[in-house]
Structures are given as C-alpha cells and as structure tokens.
Amino acid sequence: MVDFPLQAPRIEAAAEDVRTHTDRRPDVALVLGSGLGGYADTLEDRVVVPYGEIRHMPVSQIVGHAGNLVFGRVGEAQVVAMQGRVHLYEGHPASDVVFGVRLMHQLGAKTLLITNAAGGCGDGMVAGDLMRITDHLNLTGRSCLEGPNEDALGVRFPDMSAAYDPGLGELADAVARDQGFELRAGVYAGLLGPSYETPAEIRMLKTMGAHAVGMSTVLEVIAARHVGMRVLGVSCITNLAAGISPHALSHDEVTETATRVRERFVGLLTGVLERQESP
C-alpha cells in the first residue's frame, strides 16, 4: 500500500514560512518554465523568497529554474510567481510537482497563469511561436490526486471539461492581437520524460490531437482545478518535435529560443495581467 502523506498541513506550514517574509496576498499565481523565469524580475515592488527557506517546498536541479517564489505587482494585480518548477522525471512524487501551485492558492491566488517550453508538432508551427493551451492530454501515467481525497483541497472527482478558462483564453487572444502577433491555440500533451520523444511517438501524439508536447503543466493544472483556480496556459514553442525538426533536439535550443522570444512573452503576460478582472 502506497503511503500518501496529508498535503494540507504541509501546505499550511509552507505558507507560515512565506508569511515570515511578506504579508502580501496575491490575486494571480504564475508558474514560469524553462528559460522564462526572468519575467519575475520585471515585477514591481518585488519580494523574493528562496524555495530553500520554505518548508516542504521541492527544489529543481534543472538549468534555467532559479528556485524562488517572487511576489510583486503588475499594474493593479498582485502577483506571486514561481521561478522554476520540479518535474516527475527528477524523481519527485506527483504531490511535490504540484506543491507550489497549492501553496500559491493557499496564499490567496485564485487565478493561475502557467507557462512551459514545449516542442511543436502542430501543422505550421515554428520555433518561437506562443501557443495558448486549449486542453491537455495527461500521458504521464500519474495524477496528483492519487490516494485519499483531502476535502480541504477539493472534491474527489474535479470536473476537467473546461480546465483552461475560456474567458482568460479570449483575453489572451485579444492581448496578442493588440500587440500585433498571432497567439496559436492547441492541445498540450504532457509526458513523463526525461527523453525527448521519438518520431513515431510524435506521429502518435498528432493522431491523438496534440499540437505541442512537454514534460510539465498537466499535473499542476489538475491541482489548480481541484482547488477551484481559473487557469490560463501558454506554451513557448522552443523547437519542432522529433521527426519534424531538421536537427537533433537539445535543452540548449529550448533555452535559446525562450530567450529570443522573451520580449513577446513578457508583453503577453503583462497585457493579460493588466487587463484581467479579479476573481
């Protein structure tokens, strides 16, 4: 029998540690993926809390994941951002993968803007595209809701029919249009990793309806919906997937492309934050 430690007491202990650094109550939570953590450095009135100073907060060893919880402001929106996340493929349990999202909700956030670096497999995609996630395929073989349900976090069977909030999606589309670029839209497939997919696996994923593929996000969105958060997901297409890309895949390409499109990505997030209504 697998042991599933209660998460609510761990989350509250972590929140207590954060509150020793700041008493801010955020409206919006951000998860910033590979190469995208620099957005947190643009927040106004920043307060930085290293993960290492928060009980139970898992720390990633992946390049490009700084490991800070950053509080700040974008316009009138009070924001808390995760600079970096942990992944199943690092050996973390699913409960650790979603711990940061649950913590930010505990601190007050009711909306989640989640980002990732992804391989593009949708027709016509190019490296550097930004894609709004309309739905996802959880192909990790895991769920963060395994084990006894904790009623303090949410219901036993949360509805996932609109996991990505349509209203936030329309807002993101409008912001992109106003800024003069097309925000792609599509389905994100979340796999365990840590290897990149084979060409045959990419053909399978395209048949299943995927437009982008990565190794994060899906469990965090399940956890966010479990606690009732609204979600906007955006993938930075940092490379074309295996069998589509003309060259071998590498993590360096991921971070280089994310850096190249940083200005556009920052503009999109800032526009959404400035124009979204408080829940």
C-alpha positions as CSV (number, residue, x, y, z in Angstrom):
1,M,0.0,0.0,0.0
2,V,1.5,3.3,-1.0
3,D,1.7,5.9,1.7
4,F,0.2,9.3,0.8
5,P,1.1,11.9,3.4
6,L,-1.6,14.6,4.0
7,Q,-0.8,17.7,2.0
8,A,-3.0,20.3,3.7
9,P,-0.8,20.5,6.8
10,R,2.4,20.7,4.7
11,I,0.9,23.5,2.6
12,E,-0.1,25.5,5.7
13,A,3.4,25.0,7.2
14,A,4.9,26.3,4.0
15,A,2.5,29.3,3.9
16,E,3.6,30.1,7.5
17,D,7.2,30.3,6.4
18,V,6.3,32.5,3.4
19,R,4.4,34.9,5.7
20,T,7.5,35.5,7.8
21,H,8.9,37.2,4.6
22,T,5.8,39.0,3.4
23,D,2.1,39.5,4.2
24,R,1.1,40.2,0.6
25,R,-2.0,38.4,-0.6
26,P,-1.7,37.7,-4.3
27,D,-4.5,37.7,-6.8
28,V,-2.7,35.8,-9.5
29,A,-0.2,32.9,-9.5
30,L,2.4,32.4,-12.2
31,V,4.4,29.3,-13.0
32,L,7.4,30.2,-15.1
33,G,9.1,27.4,-17.1
34,S,12.4,26.8,-18.7
35,G,14.1,30.0,-19.9
36,L,11.1,32.1,-18.8
37,G,11.9,32.7,-15.2
38,G,13.2,36.1,-15.9
39,Y,9.7,37.5,-16.1
40,A,9.6,37.5,-12.3
41,D,12.5,40.1,-12.4
42,T,10.2,42.6,-14.2
43,L,7.6,42.7,-11.3
44,E,7.3,45.9,-9.4
45,D,7.9,46.0,-5.6
46,R,9.4,42.6,-5.6
47,V,9.9,40.3,-2.6
48,V,12.0,37.2,-3.2
49,V,11.6,34.1,-1.1
50,P,14.0,31.3,-1.9
51,Y,12.5,27.8,-2.1
52,G,15.1,26.6,0.4
53,E,13.5,28.8,3.1
54,I,10.1,27.3,2.7
55,R,9.3,24.0,4.5
56,H,8.4,21.1,2.2
57,M,9.0,23.2,-1.0
58,P,10.8,21.0,-3.5
59,V,13.7,22.5,-5.4
60,S,14.5,21.7,-9.1
61,Q,18.1,20.9,-10.2
62,I,17.3,21.7,-13.9
63,V,19.2,24.5,-15.6
64,G,17.0,27.6,-16.0
65,H,14.9,27.0,-12.9
66,A,16.1,29.6,-10.4
67,G,14.1,28.3,-7.4
68,N,12.4,31.4,-6.0
69,L,8.9,32.4,-5.0
70,V,8.6,36.1,-6.1
71,F,5.9,38.5,-5.0
72,G,5.3,41.7,-6.9
73,R,2.8,43.8,-8.8
74,V,1.8,44.2,-12.5
75,G,-0.5,47.2,-12.7
76,E,-3.1,46.7,-10.1
77,A,-2.7,42.9,-10.0
78,Q,-0.9,41.4,-7.0
79,V,1.2,38.5,-8.3
80,V,3.2,35.6,-6.9
81,A,5.5,33.8,-9.3
82,M,7.3,30.5,-9.2
83,Q,10.8,30.9,-10.8
84,G,11.2,27.2,-11.7
85,R,9.3,24.0,-11.0
86,V,10.1,20.4,-10.3
87,H,9.2,17.5,-12.6
88,L,8.2,13.9,-12.3
89,Y,11.2,12.8,-14.2
90,E,13.5,14.2,-11.5
91,G,12.1,11.6,-9.2
92,H,9.6,13.8,-7.3
93,P,6.2,12.4,-6.3
94,A,3.2,14.0,-8.0
95,S,2.3,15.8,-4.8
96,D,5.7,17.6,-4.9
97,V,5.2,18.5,-8.6
98,V,2.0,20.5,-7.7
99,F,3.1,21.7,-4.2
100,G,3.9,25.2,-5.4
101,V,0.5,25.7,-7.1
102,R,-1.3,24.6,-4.0
103,L,0.9,26.9,-1.9
104,M,0.1,29.9,-4.0
105,H,-3.6,29.2,-3.8
106,Q,-3.2,28.9,0.0
107,L,-1.6,32.3,-0.1
108,G,-4.6,33.8,-1.8
109,A,-4.3,33.4,-5.6
110,K,-7.5,32.4,-7.4
111,T,-6.1,32.5,-10.9
112,L,-3.2,30.6,-12.4
113,L,-1.1,31.6,-15.4
114,I,1.0,28.6,-16.2
115,T,3.8,28.5,-18.8
116,N,6.1,26.0,-20.3
117,A,8.6,25.4,-23.0
118,A,7.3,22.8,-25.5
119,G,8.1,21.0,-28.7
120,G,5.7,21.9,-31.5
121,C,4.0,19.2,-33.5
122,G,1.0,21.2,-34.9
123,D,0.8,21.9,-38.6
124,G,2.6,25.1,-39.5
125,M,4.2,25.7,-36.1
126,V,7.7,27.2,-36.0
127,A,10.1,27.7,-33.1
128,G,9.3,30.9,-31.3
129,D,5.5,30.6,-31.6
130,L,3.5,31.2,-28.4
131,M,0.5,28.8,-28.1
132,R,-2.5,29.2,-25.8
133,I,-3.3,25.8,-24.3
134,T,-7.0,24.9,-25.0
135,D,-6.9,21.4,-23.5
136,H,-4.3,18.8,-22.5
137,L,-3.5,15.1,-22.6
138,N,-2.1,13.8,-19.4
139,L,0.1,11.0,-20.6
140,T,2.4,10.9,-17.6
141,G,0.6,7.9,-16.1
142,R,0.3,9.7,-12.8
143,S,-2.2,12.0,-11.1
144,C,-1.6,14.4,-8.2
145,L,-5.0,13.3,-6.8
146,E,-3.9,9.7,-6.2
147,G,-4.7,8.4,-2.7
148,P,-7.3,9.5,-0.2
149,N,-9.0,12.8,-1.2
150,E,-8.4,15.8,1.1
151,D,-11.7,17.7,1.3
152,A,-9.8,20.8,2.4
153,L,-8.3,20.9,-1.1
154,G,-11.2,19.9,-3.3
155,V,-13.8,17.3,-4.3
156,R,-12.9,13.7,-5.1
157,F,-13.6,14.0,-8.8
158,P,-12.9,17.6,-10.1
159,D,-14.5,18.5,-13.4
160,M,-11.9,19.0,-16.2
161,S,-14.3,19.8,-19.1
162,A,-13.0,23.4,-19.1
163,A,-9.6,23.0,-17.5
164,Y,-8.3,26.1,-19.3
165,D,-10.6,29.0,-18.7
166,P,-12.4,30.2,-21.9
167,G,-12.6,33.8,-20.7
168,L,-8.9,34.0,-19.9
169,G,-8.2,32.4,-23.3
170,E,-10.3,35.1,-25.1
171,L,-8.4,37.8,-23.1
172,A,-5.0,36.4,-24.1
173,D,-6.1,36.2,-27.8
174,A,-7.2,39.9,-27.6
175,V,-3.9,41.0,-26.0
176,A,-1.9,39.2,-28.7
177,R,-3.9,40.8,-31.5
178,D,-3.4,44.3,-29.9
179,Q,0.3,43.6,-29.7
180,G,0.4,42.6,-33.4
181,F,1.1,38.9,-33.3
182,E,-0.9,35.6,-33.6
183,L,-1.3,33.5,-30.5
184,R,-1.5,30.0,-31.6
185,A,-4.0,27.7,-29.9
186,G,-3.9,24.0,-29.3
187,V,-3.7,20.9,-27.2
188,Y,-0.7,20.2,-24.9
189,A,0.5,16.7,-24.3
190,G,2.2,16.1,-21.0
191,L,4.6,13.2,-20.9
192,L,6.9,11.8,-18.2
193,G,10.3,12.3,-19.9
194,P,13.1,13.0,-19.5
195,S,14.0,11.8,-23.0
196,Y,12.6,13.7,-26.0
197,E,10.0,11.8,-28.0
198,T,10.7,9.6,-30.9
199,P,9.4,10.4,-34.4
200,A,6.9,7.5,-34.0
201,E,5.7,8.9,-30.7
202,I,5.2,12.3,-32.2
203,R,3.1,10.8,-35.1
204,M,1.0,9.1,-32.4
205,L,0.6,12.3,-30.4
206,K,-0.5,14.2,-33.6
207,T,-3.1,11.4,-34.2
208,M,-4.4,11.9,-30.7
209,G,-4.9,15.6,-31.3
210,A,-1.7,17.2,-29.7
211,H,-0.2,20.4,-31.1
212,A,2.6,20.7,-28.5
213,V,4.4,18.3,-26.2
214,G,6.3,18.7,-23.0
215,M,7.1,17.3,-19.6
216,S,5.2,19.5,-17.2
217,T,1.9,21.5,-16.7
218,V,-0.7,18.8,-16.8
219,L,-0.5,17.8,-13.1
220,E,-0.3,21.4,-12.0
221,V,-3.5,22.2,-13.9
222,I,-5.3,19.3,-12.4
223,A,-4.2,20.5,-8.9
224,A,-5.3,24.1,-9.7
225,R,-8.7,22.9,-10.9
226,H,-9.0,20.7,-7.8
227,V,-8.8,23.8,-5.6
228,G,-11.0,25.9,-7.9
229,M,-8.5,28.1,-9.7
230,R,-9.1,29.6,-13.1
231,V,-6.3,28.7,-15.5
232,L,-4.6,30.2,-18.5
233,G,-1.8,28.1,-20.0
234,V,0.7,29.3,-22.6
235,S,3.4,27.2,-24.3
236,C,6.5,28.7,-25.8
237,I,7.3,26.5,-28.8
238,T,11.0,26.4,-28.4
239,N,11.7,23.7,-31.0
240,L,9.9,21.4,-33.5
241,A,9.4,17.9,-32.3
242,A,11.3,14.8,-33.4
243,G,10.6,13.8,-37.0
244,I,9.6,17.4,-37.8
245,S,12.8,19.3,-36.7
246,P,15.6,19.0,-39.2
247,H,18.2,18.6,-36.5
248,A,18.8,16.8,-33.1
249,L,16.9,18.2,-30.1
250,S,18.7,19.7,-27.2
251,H,17.9,21.6,-24.0
252,D,20.2,24.4,-25.2
253,E,17.8,25.0,-28.1
254,V,14.9,25.2,-25.6
255,T,16.6,28.0,-23.5
256,E,18.0,29.9,-26.5
257,T,14.6,30.1,-28.2
258,A,12.8,31.0,-24.9
259,T,15.3,33.9,-24.5
260,R,14.8,35.0,-28.1
261,V,11.0,35.4,-27.7
262,R,11.2,36.7,-24.1
263,E,10.1,40.2,-25.0
264,R,6.9,39.0,-26.8
265,F,6.2,36.5,-24.0
266,V,6.6,39.3,-21.3
267,G,4.3,41.5,-23.3
268,L,1.6,38.9,-23.5
269,L,1.8,38.1,-19.8
270,T,1.9,41.7,-18.8
271,G,-1.1,42.5,-21.0
272,V,-3.2,39.7,-19.6
273,L,-2.3,40.7,-16.0
274,E,-3.1,44.3,-16.6
275,R,-6.5,43.6,-18.2
276,Q,-7.8,40.5,-16.3
277,E,-10.5,41.1,-13.8
278,S,-10.0,40.0,-10.2
279,P,-11.9,36.7,-9.4
